[in-house]
């Protein structure tokens, strides 16, 4: 009796997952004796030759110009970065654990499609996504005993795999799959060659090791071939759940080859991830049956629930306004430059034999330069356009990033950090671009989603920077910053169409517009709300590490992992802002966010007052501060650039400068007031005072809007 197409397809995908997982096991065995770059090079040579030969035989290489499509480049970049991160994590993690983290990929793809491509996702699947990532955090267990920092590398690998898959969905049908596969394999091979000296140099190989790498390449091809056959033969909704057999193969091979036995926490987290993914697939299949056929899209992205955000124009088209993903990447560049190198400050001080206080200027000078530059970036974009100003600033940022890597003295490193501050153009101009293209309430929604995407960087940046510093030295963090900057510059170049179609006659005309802005009472109200809200967070940055390490006994790495909780709250606040700002208005959302921060700080004061001196007494309530900031800042920033729309760039720059300047002052105040005998009280009271001031500023905005109108 012959098997049905769906059963045959399921068998094919089980074989495919076995091929991929055995390849991973072979690779894990070999990276113990050679570096990751060498594995990428040798395995890539075999894979490229085989894929290239297959592509040539089927005529897929007849029109190589098709490979120049921007989405192909984005897909290759995602695959490339994901491969490097995966190999780094694979050297330090059990096979089953890294496989369990990677099972979150379908959830990440679903979330990315909703946020960046405007796909619709119902509330049930949002809950499933949240549950799935909770399962991932159980596996990763940040800040707890048994934590493996390389789990965060695997988590970032998932993000780049999602970029790869989302880009693949956007590649035109006329571009052959084998052409894309050949190009991807060749790129990985070439980059592997460049990474060999960085990862420790070439290691002589035995014939057996070469044979194992050739076998790994064959297994990768088997995996790809069988998964293609499965997807073409069976129904995706029936076949896709069998992808999770990769976890079974990983547990089995990890035990047989490496003697790894998963603990109960890992199994619990993996079960939650798999269950969430299966439920998501179930909802997709059910909606696909309920949706009328004439309106139903493809089976991958079902059309139930709410549409998260309206997206303007296709991705990577210079003739349209930029895609929201472009603005996320542009905004994240500055956040990465600010956060990723923080764990390397002691190493930098030792390298240059410099006083630690001098090295810390790499942070304060960067903030000061950012505040000053925002005063000029906005007016320049109003005069010359958003696109040329952002590209120019990012080019200067790339020069500064190269200089940080090559700086022979601490003085030149600090000067290079001033050049890196030009990355502030990403945040400043993203706000102005949003205001150029949408209404005020929708601007708050869009800024919320941009900030939510960007906030992934401060969540994982310091942890990734610490791992890079331990493995390759302090320059590795700046090398990562340079690579991300190159990506950001390329995406902006290919996707950012000009949105400022009412340019001013001169920069001085825009600077002269500052008095007009400063006479607008609502501008002051929005700016003060944003400044005090940011000040609460900056005060925590200034005093939180001292309270955590000196009073609560946390190691610096534990502080970094607990800090991720605040970033999660911030992301949740951004999501709520994006979801509800258009419905209830930006002023109400601002007030709700400021109030949430006040409640959180009162909770922290209560816990410490009751004698509970524990990390969660500080970080638990501070999650509400992150949530409140995420709700407040997108709406306040939307208000800043909407008071005088013809001065949107100037307003964004002036308002942003006041935010950072005021926040930096509060950070210094919080740090100066803390001492061995003070306890955490100065920090908490400074943060509470700033949050209360933000509430008053939000109430003032609402009062002015109600009594005097749009003034």
N, C-alpha and C positions, 0 to 999 in steps of 0.2 A: 504494500500500500504506500503510495507516494505521499510525501509530506506536503502540507498546504504551503503557499507562498510565504505566509507570515511565520510559520514554524521554521521553514528553511532560512528565512532572513534572520530569525532569532539565533539559529545555529551559527550563521555566518558572523553575527556580531559578537557572539561568545568567543569564536575563533579569533576575531579581530582583537578583542580585549586581551586574550591570551598572548597574542603576538606582541602587542604594545608592552604588556607587563613583563614578559620574558626579556624583551629588549631592555627595559628599565633595570631588571635584575643583573643582566650582563654588564650594563653600564656601571651600576653601583659597584660591582666587583672590580672593574677595571680602574675606576677613579681612585682607588686606594693606591695604585702604583703609578699613575700618570695624571697630569692635570686635566682640568675640564676642557681647555682649549685644544689640547692634543686629541682628546676623544672626539670633539666636534669636527676637527679636521679630518682625521682618518676615517671615522664612520661616515662623515659627509662625502668624502671622495667616493667611497663605494656606492652610497645612496645616489649621489648625483649622476654617476656613470650609468647606473641601472635605470633611474627615472628618466634621465636624458635619452637613453637608447629607446625606451618605451615611447616617450613623447615623439621622438623622431620617426619611429616606425608608424605612428598613427597620424603624422602630419601636424602635430600640435605646435611645432616650432617654425611653421612656414611664415608666420607673420609676427616676428618678435616685437614689433612696435606696440602690440597689444599689451605687452608687459609694462608699458609706460603709464598705464592708467593709475591715478593717484590711490585708488582703493587697493590696488595690488601692492603698492609701496607700503601702505599702512598695514596691510595683512602680513607682509613679509617682516616688517618691523616688529609687530606684535609677536609673531612666531619666534623671531630671533631673540628678543629680550626674554621671552618666556623660557626658551631653551637654556639660556645662560643661567637664569635664576633656578630653573629646575635642577640643573646639574650641580649647582652650588648647594641647594637644599638636600639633594640626594646623597651627597657625601657625608652629611651629618645627621640624617634622620632615618628611622626605620622605614622600610619600603611600604609597609601597610599604613603608617601614619601619613606619609606624603600622598599616598593614593587616596586616603580618606579626605584630606584637605581638598584635593583636586576634584572630588565629587561635587563640590559646590559650584563647579563651572556652569552647569545648566541654569542654576539660580542666578548667577552673576550675569549670564547672557540675557535672561528674561528681564532682569532689572535694568541692564544697559539699554535694551531695546525700548523699554518704556521711557527711560529718562532722556535718551539721546535721539531716538528715531520716532518718538511720538506714538509708539505702539500702546494699545490700551491693555491695562491689567486690572482685573477685579480685586476687590478687597481680600477675598479668600487667598488668592495667590500672593498678595503682598504679605499676608500673615505667614504663608508657607515659606516665603523668602526670608522673612525675619526669623522664623524657627530654624531654617536651614543654616543661617549664619550664626545663630546661637549654638547650633551643633558644632560648627567650625571652631567657635571660641572655646567650647568645651574640650575639643581636641587640642587646640593650641594652649589653653589654660594659662593666659598671660599673668605674670606676677605670682603664680602659685608654684608649689613644689612640683617638680616634674616638668616644668616649662622648658621647651627647647626653642631658643631664639630663632633657629632656622625655620621654624614653623611659619614665622612672619614672612620669610623669603618665599616659602611655598604659597602663602596667601597672596602676595604680590604677583607671583607667577600666575595665579588664577585670574587676576585682573587683566594681565596682558594676554592671556589666552582668550578672555572675553573680547578684548579689542580685536584679536585675530578673527574670531568667529563672526563678530558683528561686521567687520570689514569684508569678510568673505561673502556675507549676505548681500553686500552692495556692489560686488563685482558684476559687470554685465555678463549676460549669458554667452555672448559671442567670444569671450576670453576663455580658451580651453583650460580645464582644470589641470591637465598635465603640464601646461606651460607655467602655471602658477606654482605647482609643486616643484618643477625643475628649478625655477628661479629661487624659491625658498631654500631648497637644499643647497644650491650653489652659494647663496648668501651666508648660510650657516657655516659652510665649509671655509669660506674666505675669512669670516670674522673669527672662526676658531684659530686660524693661522696667526692672526694678529694678537689673540689672547694668550698664546703659548708663552711668550716671554713675561707677560704680566702675571700669569699664574705659576711661574716658577721655572720655565724653560723646558726644553725637549727632554723626554726620558726614553732611552733605548727600549725597544719592544721585542719581545720574543715572537716566533712564528705563531705560537698559540694565541697570543694576545691579538695579533693582526687578524687571525682567523675568527676570533670572537667578535671583533669589531665588524668584520664582514658579515658574520651571522646576524649581528644586531641590525645592520642595515637591511638585510633580507627580511628580518622580522618586522621592521617598520613598514616595508613595502607590502608584506602580507597583511599587516593590520589595516593599512589604507585601502588595499584592494578589496578585502572582505567587508569593510565598513561601507564602501561605495556600493558593492553588490547588495548588501543588506538594505541600505536606504532606497535603492532603486526597486528592489523586489517586494519588500513588505510595506505595511502602513507604518509611518513614523511613530504614531501614538502607540502602536503595539510593540514595535521593535526597540524604541529608545530606552525603556526601563532595563533592558538587558545590558546596557552600558555599565550598570553597577556591578556586573560580574567581575569587572576589573578589580574591585576591592577584595573579592574572594580570592582571585588569583594572587593578589599582592600579599594577603595574609598567609596563603599557603606557601608561596615562594620565599617570603620573609622568614618563615619558620624553618623550611627545609634547607635553605642555603645559608642564612645568616643567624639562625637560632633566635629570631625575634618573636616574642610572644606578646600580643597586644594586651594592655591592661584594661580594666573595666571601664575607666573613664574614656579611653579612646573608642572602645566598642559602643558606649552610650552615645558619644558625639557622632560617630559614623552612622549609627542607626537613625538618629534625628535627621542628619543630612540626607540619607537615602530616602527616608520616609517623606521628607519635604519634597524631594525631587519627584518621587512617585505620585504624590498628591497633585503636584503641579501638572504632571503629564495627564493625570486623570481629569483634571479640570479642563485642560486643553482639548482632550478627546470629547468630553461631554459637551462643551461649548460648540465644538465643531459639528456635533450632531444636531444641536438645537438651532444653530444659526442657519437662516435660509441660504440655500446654495448659491443663489445669484449674488449674495453680498458677502459670502464667506471668503476671507483671504486664505493664504496657505496655512497648512496645519501647524506651522511653527509658532506663529504669533496670533493668538486668538483675540477676538474683538469684544470682550466683555468688560464691564466696569467703567472706570473713568479714564479719560485721556489726560495724562500727566501734565503735558505742556505743549503749547503750539510751537512747532519748529518751523523756522523760516528758511526755505531754500534747501537744495541738496547739499550733501557734504562734499568738500573740496571743489568748490566752484567759485572762482574769483569774480564772477559777474553777479553774485547774489549776496545778501547779508550773510554773515558767518553762521555756521551751524553752532548749536549750543555746546557741542563737544569741543570745538575749537576754542571757545571762550573758557571752558573748564581747564583745558591744557594751558592756555595763556595765563590764567589766574594762578594755577598751581605752580608755575615756574618760580614765582617770587616766594611762595610758601616753602618750596623745596630748598631754595637758596638760603632761607632763614633757618630752617630746622635741621636739615640732614647732617650738618657738620658739628652740631652742638656736642655730641659725645667725644669728638676729636679735639676739643679745646685743650685738655691736659697734654695730649700727644703733641699738639702744635707748640705748646709752651716748652716742652722738653726738646723738641727738634730745633727750635730757634734759641734755646737757652734764654728764654725771655720770662719776665715776671707775668704771673697769671692775670693780674689786673690789666696789663697791657694787651694781652691776647684777647681778653674779653671785649676790647674795643671793636673786635670783628663783629660783635653783635650790636653794640650801641651806635657805632659809626654807621653801620648798615641801616639801622632804624632812622637815625638822624638824616642821612642822605635820602632815604625813601620819603621822609616827610617833606624835605625841601624840594625834591624832584617833582612831587605831585603838584606843587604850585605852578610848575612850568609845563609839565606833560599835558595837562588838560587844555590850557590855552593854545599850546602848539598844535594839538589835534583839532581844535576849533578853527585854527587858521589854515593849516596845511592838510588836514584830513586825518582820519583815524588810522588808515592803513599805513601810510608812509611813516608816521610817527611811531607806531608800534613796531614796525620792522626795523627802524633805525635804533630804537631802544633795545630791542632784542639782539641786534648785531653788536652793540656796545656791551651788552651782558655777556655775549659769547667771548668777546675779547677779554673781559674781566675774568671769566671762568678759566680761560687758558692761562692767564697771568697768575691766578691763585695756585694752579698746579706747579707752575715753573718758578714761583717767587723765591729768590735766594735769601731774602731777609724778611723779618716780621713787618718792617715798615712798608715794603713793597706788597706784602700780602694784604695789609690793611688798605693800601691804596687800591688794590685790585677789588677788595670788597666794596669800595665806593662805586666802582664801575658795575659790579653785580647789582647794585641797588636800582639800576635802570630797569630791572625786571618788574618794578612797580607799575610800569606801563600796562602790564597784563591786567591787573585789578582795576586801575583807574579807567582805562579805555574800555574794558568790558562793560562797566556800568554805563558809560556814555553811549556805547554801541547799542546796548539794550534799550536805553531811553530813546535813541534815534529811531528805533524800529517798532516799538510797542507802546501801549498806553501805560499810565502810571501804575494802576493796580496789576496789570500783567507784567510790568517791569519788576515789581516786587516778587512775583511768582518766579520769573525767569532768573533773577539774581539769586533767589533762594536755591534753585536747582544748580546753578553754577557753583555757588558756595558749597553746597552739599557734595558735589563731585570733587571740588578742590580740597575739602576737609579730610579726604583720605590721606593726603600727603602729610600733614602734621600728625596724623594718627600713627602712621607706620614709618615716617621719615627718620626720626631719631633712632628707632630700633634698627632699621636697615643701615643707617650711618655707623652705628656702633659695631655691627657685624662686619661691615667693610673695613672699619678701622682696625679691628682685631686681626683680620685676615691679610690685609694688604697695606695698611698704614693710612695716615690721615689724608693723603692726597686722593685716595680712592673715592671719598665722599665728594670731593670737588670734580673728580672725573665723571661721577654719576650726574652731578649737576650740569656739567658740560654736555653730556649725552642727551639729557632731557631738554636742555636749551636748544640743541640742534633740532630735535624733534619738534619742539614748540615753534621754532622759526620756520621750519618747513611747512607745518600745518597752517600757520598764519599766512605764509606766502601763497599757498595754494588755495586757501578757502576764504580769506578775509576780503570780501568785497567792500568798497567804500560805502559808508552809511551816512556820512556828514555831507549833505548836499546843500547846506546853507552856510558856507564858510565865511568867517569874518575877514575883514580887509587887512588886518594886521594882528600880530600877537599882542601889541600894546593895547589894541582895542579890546581884546579879551581881558587883559590885566586890568584895564580901566573898568571892566565890568564887575570887578570885585566889590567896589562900593555899592553897586546895585544889589549884589547878592547879600551883602552884609546889612543892607537896610531892610531886607525881607525878614520879617519876624519868624516866619515858618522855616526859613533856611537855618536860622539860629537854633530853633527848636529841634529840628531834625539832626543838625550837626551835634548839638550838645547831647541829645539822646544817644547818638552813635558813639560820641567821645566817652561818655561815662560808662556805656555798656562795654566798649573796648577796654576802658580803664580797669574795669573789674577783672577782666581776663589778664591784662598786662600786670596788674598788681599780683595776681596769682603766680605769673611767671617770675616776678621779681622775688617773691617771698616763699612760694610753695616749695621749691627745692630745699631751702634751709629748714623749714618746718618738717618736711618729710624725712630728711636725713639726720638732722641734729636732735629733733624732738620725738619723732616717731620711729626712728631706728631703721628706716628703709635704705637699702642700697640704691645707688643711682640708677641701676638697671630696673629695679622694682618701681622706682618713681616713674620711669618712662612707661612701664606697662600699665600702671594705674592711671597715668595721664591719658591713655587711650580711652578710658571710660568717659572723660570729659569730651573727647572728640566724637565719641558715639552720640552723646547727648547733643552736641552741636549739629551733627548730621541729622538727627531726628528733628531738631528745631528747624533746620533748613527745609526739610521735607514738609513739615507742617506749614511753613511759610509758603512754599511753592504750591501746596495743595489748597490752602484756604484764603490766601491774601486777596485774591480777586473776589471772593465771596463776601468776606466780612470787612475788607478795607485795611489799608496799611496802618492807619493810626491805631485802630483797635488791636491789631496784631502786635504792634510795638508795645503797647501798654501791657498786654498779656505776657509778652516775653520778659519785660522788665520785672513784672510782678513775680514770675516764676523764679527769677534769679534772687529776689529778696527772700522768698520763701525758703529757697535752698540754703542761703546763708544763715537765716534764723535757725534752721535745722542744725547746721554745723555748730553754731554757738551753743545751742541747747545740748547737743551731744557732748561737747567738750566741757560745758558747765556741769554736766552730770558725772564727769569723771571718766568718760569713755575715750581714752587716748589711744585710738586705733586708726590705721590708715583709712578705713572706710568711714570714720567719723569726719574726715576731711574730704575724701574723694567721692563718697556716696552722695552727700548733699550737693557737692559741686557739680555733679551731673546735671542738676537743675539749672545751675548757672550756665553750663554749656547749652542746654536746651533753650533757655531764655535768650542767650546771645544769638543762637541760630534763628529764633523767631524774630528778634528785634532788628539785627543789622541789615538783612536784605530789605526790609521795609523802610528803615531809616535812610539807607543809601538810595533807595528808589525815590524817597521824598526829597532828598538833597538835590538830585539831578532833575527833578520835576518842577521845582519852584519857579525856575526861569529856564524853560526848555532851550531857548536860543543860547544859553550859557551852560549847557549840560557838561561840556568838557571842563570848563573852568570850575563849575560847582563841584564836580567829582574830585578834581585835584585839590581845591581849597578845603573841602570837607574832609577828604582823606588825610590831608596833612594835619588838620586839627585833631582828627581821631588818633593818629599815631603819636603826634606830639603830646597830647594830653595823656594818652595811655602810658607813654614812656615816663612821664613825670610821676604818675601814680606808682609805676613799677619801682622807681628809685625810692619813693617815699616808703613803700611797703618794705623794701629791703633795708632801708636805713633804720626803721623803727624796731626791727626784730633783733633780739639778742638772746644770750643763754638764759636769762632770767625772765624774759617777757612772756614766754609761752606763745601759743599761736594767736593770741588775742589781737595784737596790732594788725596782723594780716587780715583777719576776719572782719575787724571793724572798718578797715580801709575799704575792703571789698563791699561790705554792706553799705557804707556811706556812698560809695560810687553808684551802687545799684539803686539806692533810694533817690539819688540825684537824677538818675536816668528816668525813674518813674515820674518825678516832678517835671522833667523836660518833656516827656511824652504827654503829660496832662496839659502842659502849656501849649503844645502844638494843637491839641484837640480844642483847647479854649480859643486860640486865635482863629482856627478854621471855622469854629461855630459862630464867633462873634463878629469877626472882621472879614471872613471869606478868604479867598486865595491871595494872601498878602505876603 
